């Protein structure tokens, strides 16, 4: 067995690069991400622990609640141009057992209560599913 977390040196470098990028993103969140984070951090939704800018494989999720397998993406206008990439990324994350929710920046900034209502409903549903 390898003494390293990953099988080959290239994989270790990629993981290190992903973690560094996640740290950079944590320090430079968008206004929409900051607002949502202020409402979900510290177990504010059903006592569930959320993390921000979470490396999951080769991807970095904006937010994740790992115990129930929920990934939250907050998308800006640039995501219109990369819909195919986002769809493929969502498919990979879902194939790993995650549920992916996407919100537009303007949804978060203009209707945070509506976004939180969707999150609460989804979290409760996933908690029920994970128990039984």
C-alpha positions in Angstrom: 0.0 0.0 0.0 1.2 3.5 -0.8 2.4 5.7 2.0 0.6 8.5 0.3 -3.1 9.4 0.3 -3.2 9.2 -3.5 -1.8 6.5 -5.8 0.4 8.6 -8.0 2.3 11.9 -7.5 0.2 13.6 -10.2 -2.9 12.9 -8.2 -1.3 14.4 -5.1 -0.4 17.5 -7.0 -3.9 17.9 -8.4 -5.4 17.5 -4.9 -3.0 20.0 -3.5 -3.9 22.4 -6.3 -7.7 21.9 -5.6 -7.3 22.5 -1.9 -5.3 25.7 -2.5 -7.9 27.0 -5.0 -10.7 26.2 -2.4 -8.8 28.3 0.2 -8.5 31.2 -2.3 -12.2 31.0 -3.1 -13.1 31.0 0.7 -11.3 34.3 1.0 -12.9 35.8 -2.1 -16.6 34.9 -1.9 -19.2 36.8 -4.0 -21.8 38.9 -2.3 -24.4 36.3 -2.9 -22.2 33.6 -1.4 -21.5 35.7 1.6 -25.2 36.3 2.2 -26.1 32.7 1.9 -23.1 31.6 4.1 -24.3 34.0 6.8 -27.6 32.2 6.8 -26.5 28.6 6.7 -23.3 28.6 8.8 -23.1 27.4 12.4 -25.8 24.7 12.0 -28.6 27.2 11.4 -30.5 24.9 9.1 -31.9 22.0 11.2 -28.6 21.7 13.1 -26.8 20.6 10.0 -23.1 21.5 9.4 -22.5 23.3 6.2 -19.0 24.0 4.8 -18.0 26.5 2.2 -15.8 26.0 -0.9 -15.5 22.3 -0.4 -13.2 20.1 -2.5 -15.2 17.1 -3.8 -13.0 15.1 -6.2 -11.7 17.5 -8.8 -14.4 20.0 -8.2 -15.0 22.7 -5.6 -18.6 23.0 -4.4 -19.6 26.5 -3.2 -21.3 24.9 -0.2 -21.9 21.4 1.0 -23.5 19.5 3.8 -21.6 16.3 3.7 -23.7 14.2 6.3 -26.7 14.4 4.0 -24.9 14.6 0.7 -26.1 18.1 -0.3 -24.1 20.4 -2.6 -25.2 24.0 -3.2 -24.0 26.0 -6.1 -24.5 29.8 -6.4 -24.1 30.8 -10.0 -23.4 34.2 -11.6 -23.9 35.3 -15.2 -20.8 33.5 -16.4 -22.6 30.2 -15.9 -24.9 30.9 -18.9 -21.9 30.4 -21.1 -20.7 27.2 -19.4 -24.0 25.4 -19.1 -22.6 22.2 -20.6 -19.7 22.2 -18.2 -22.1 22.8 -15.2 -24.4 20.0 -16.4 -21.5 17.6 -16.6 -20.2 18.6 -13.2 -23.6 18.2 -11.7 -23.9 14.7 -13.2 -20.5 13.7 -11.7 -21.5 15.0 -8.3 -24.8 13.3 -8.4 -23.2 10.0 -9.5 -21.2 10.2 -6.3 -24.5 10.2 -4.3 -24.9 14.0 -3.8 -28.0 16.1 -4.4 -27.0 19.3 -6.2 -29.1 22.5 -5.8 -28.3 25.5 -8.0 -29.3 29.1 -7.3 -28.6 32.2 -9.4 -26.9 35.1 -7.6 -29.9 37.3 -8.1 -32.1 34.7 -6.5 -30.0 34.7 -3.4 -29.6 38.4 -3.2 -33.3 39.2 -4.1 -35.1 36.3 -2.4 -33.0 34.8 0.4 -36.0 33.7 2.3 -37.3 31.7 -0.7 -33.8 30.2 -1.2 -33.7 29.2 2.5 -37.2 27.7 2.3 -36.0 25.4 -0.6 -32.9 24.5 1.4 -34.8 23.6 4.5 -37.3 21.5 2.6 -34.4 19.7 0.7 -32.4 19.2 3.9 -35.4 17.6 5.7 -36.1 15.4 2.8 -32.5 14.2 2.6 -32.3 13.7 6.4 -35.4 11.4 6.2 -33.9 9.5 3.3 -30.6 9.0 5.0 -32.3 7.5 8.1 -34.3 4.9 6.3 
